[in-house]
């Protein structure tokens, strides 16, 4: 059987949501990196996002119409996950999308100062235990399973260095797809356990940790109270440790994509992958049959080939 890339993308996204182990049998989509010259309406270069948006569109059309389709996007600081979330929301704008960053769930500084080890907690701010995952779970429950027409969630005010209450708004009649992006949505410790279950699809944006840490050394110069030398030390001690925690959570993702913010070696590798992905691919009938059966058996959807 010969399938178009669009159908392959759809089937791939459906199957990995149910059974990530099947990815190894589908060599034509691993790693998932489609290089493209396309540019979004905001001027961002579109790479893997167009392919994944097509898969999400198909999955959403077959999903439960009575609740929003929710996508968790995880990656290190500097990996490009926020940009990719915006690109995906643009590509799927006609569906009705909202982007919900999870950095609004940082524990406020005033609360951290009450901790017994407050100085250490503030220095490590950004680690999993310096967030409030309980409140995040509450808001995700309201969005996914509730009936409130409007759900307001916090953002993060970088100028103040603290959460900004009600910065983002989910409107039930307007927002049919929710992108939640952040560091620890796939983390399975420190109170984050089970958060990944709120999502219909989880995406991990894979990036070079060293490159991300170097970017943070520049980005974090705006943090008040630190010299450039102290920022560099903090990035190596705190942010690198957090990045490794994020990396370990990759095993819980249903889809792993390559970040534009990757090393040069990754970019070269991905240029080669482009030549095989952007073609019609011959897929054995048995593999296609297994895919469809897997989706029909485990998903509340119907797939027609």
N, C-alpha and C positions, 0 to 999 in steps of 0.2 A: 504494500500500500504506500502511496506517495502522499505526504502531507505538506501543506504550505507551512511556512514559518509561523504564521498567525495561529494556526491550529495547534502547532507544536508548543508555542508559548502558552496557550491556554491550558492544554493538557498537562504541561509541565507544572504550571502554577497550581493546578488543582491537585495533582498527585502529591507534590512535596508537602502540601498542607496536611495531607493525611498520613503520608509515609515518606519522610526524608530519605530513608535508606534506598529508595528506588532511584535516587539521583545518579548513583554510580552506574546504573545500566543505561543511562541516557547520555552518552559521551558528548553529544553535540551541544549540550547546554551546560557544560561544566568546564571552566568557570563561566558564570553568566555575565558576560561583558560584551555589549554591542557598541562598538565605537561608531560615532556618527558625526556628521557635520551639521546636524540640525541644531537650531537655536530656539529656545523658548521665547515667549512673548516678553519675558523680563530680561532677555539677553543672555541667559545661561546656556552653556553648551549641553545638549542632551546626549547622553550615552545609553546606558542600560534602561533608563527610565521609560522610554517610549515602548519598549518591548514589555516591560512589567506592567505599564499602564494598560496595555491591551489585554493582558491576562486578568488584571483586576477588573476591568470593565466587563469581561465575560463572566468572571466569578460573581460579580455583584449582580448581574442580570439573572443569575440562577439562585441567588441567596434568599434568605428569609426577608420578604419585603416589609415586614413589620418592625424591623430594627435596623440600625445603621450598620453598614459594612465597615469593620474596623481593621486598620493596618498598623502594626507596630514596626517602627523603623529604628534600628539600633546601630550605633557606631561610636568610635572614639571622638573626642573633641578634635576638630580639624579634619575629620574624615569626609565631610561634605554631606552628612545626613540631613542637615537642616535645608541646605540648598536642594537636595534631591527631593525632599518632602514638598517643597514649594513647586518644583518642576512637575511632580506627579499631580499635585492639586491643580496646576494649570492645564495639564494634558487631559484631566478628567473633570474640568470645570463644568461641563454641561451636565454632569451627574449630580453636582452639588457637593462641594468638599469643604472641609475645615481642617487646618493644621493645628495640632495641640501639643506644644513642646512640654516636656515633663520637668523642665528646670524651674518652673514655678513652685515645685514642691520641695525646694530647699527649705530646711528648717531656718526660720528667721534668726538673725544674729542675736537679737535680744534673748531668744530662748536658748541659744547655744551658750550664751554667757552665764546661764544659770547652771550649766552642767558642772559636775565636780572637776572634770578635766577640760574646762572650757578653752583654755589656751591651745591645747592640742586639737580639740574639735574644730576650732576656728581655723587653725593652720591647715588641717586636713579637709576643710570644707570642699565638698565635691565627691567625697567618698560615699559609698552606699548608705552608711549609717548616719550621715548628716542630711538625709532627705526624710520626707514624711510619706512613705509608701502607703500607709493606712488611709490617708486622705485621698491619695491618688486612686486607690481601689474603690473608695466610696464614690468618687466622681465618675470613674469608668463604669461602675454599676449603674449609676443614675443615667448615664448616656446610653449604655447598651440595653439595659433591661427596664428602665423607667419609662414614665409617660409624661414627664415635664416637658413643656414646649421649649423652654429656655434653660440651659444649664451653663452657668458661668464658671470658668476655671482660672486659676492664677497663672500669670506669666512671671518673668523675672526682669526686674529693673536693674540693668547693669550699672547705671549711674549711681544708684543707691546701694547696690550690692545686696538686694533683698527682694523677696517675692512681691509681685504687684497683683493685688487681689482683683479678681474678675476681669483680667486682661483679655481673656479669650472667651468667645461665646459659641456654644453649640445650639443651633436652632433646629428643632426636630423636623419641621416641615421643609427646611431648606437643605440641610446637610445630610446627605445619604451615605457619604463616605467620610470616615474620620481617620486622619493620619496622626498618630501619636508618635513623636520622635524623642529619643533621649538615650542616655547611657545604659540604664539598668533595667530596661523593660524585660530582658531575658535573664536577669540575675535571679538566682534561686537561693538566696540567703539574705540575712539582715532585714527580714520583713518583706522582701520583694517576691517571695515565693507565690506562684500562682498568677502573677499579673499577666504573664504571656497567654493565659487561657482566655483573656478578654478579647483576643484578636482573632480575626478570621484568617489573617496572614501575617507572619512575622518575617522581616527582612533584616539581614545583617550586612552593613556596609563595611566590607573588609578594607583595611588600609595599613600602610606601613607605620608601625608604632613610632619608630625613630623620627620619621618625617612629621608625624602629628605633634610629637613633643617639641620639635624645633619650631613649628608654627605657633605653638602655645607660648613659647618663650617671647615671641613678638606680640601676640594677641594680649597676653596677660600683663604687659607693661602698664596697662591702664588701671590695674588693681591698686588702690591707694594703700599707703603705708609700707611699701616694699621698694627697695632699691633694685635696679636692673640685675645686680648680682644675686640678690635674694630671690628675685623672680626666677632666675635661671636655676638656682638650687631647688626652689620649691617645685618647679616643673619636673626636675629629675627625680625628686624624692616622692612627691605627692601625686602629681599627674601621671607619671609613668606607672606607679603602683595601681592607680585607678584604671589606666588603660589596659593593664594586664588582667584586671578583674573583668573588664568589658570583653576582652579577647576570649577569656575562658567561657563566657556565656554564649559564644558563637555556636557551640554545639546544640543549643536549644532553638536555633533559628530554622525556619522552614525554607528560606531562600537566602543564599549568600551571593552578594554581588561585589564586584571590584570597584573601589572608590576611584574617582578621578584624581583624588589626592593620594595616589599610590607612588611607589618608587619607580624610577626609570625602567628598571628591569620588568616590573609589572606592566608598564605601558607597552613595552616592546612585545611582551607575550600576548597582550590583549589585541594588538594590531594583527597578529597572526590569527587569533581566534575569529576575528571579524570575517575573514575570507570563507570560513566554513559555516558560520551561523546564518549569514545573509544569503542563503540559497534554499531551494527546495531540497529537503533531506529525505532520503529513503529510510524508512523505519520498518523493521520486520512486522508482519501482521500480528505475530504473537505478542510483541511488546505493546503495540497499540491496544490489543484486546485486554492485556493485563492492566494497562492504564485505565481504560474505561471501566473495567470491572472493579478496580480498586476505588475509583471515584464513586461509582454507583453504590458500592457496598458500604462506604464509610462516610460519605458526604450527603447532606440533605439537599442534593441538587440532581439535575438530570442532564446528561451529556449525550449529544447526538452527533455521530461521526458519519 
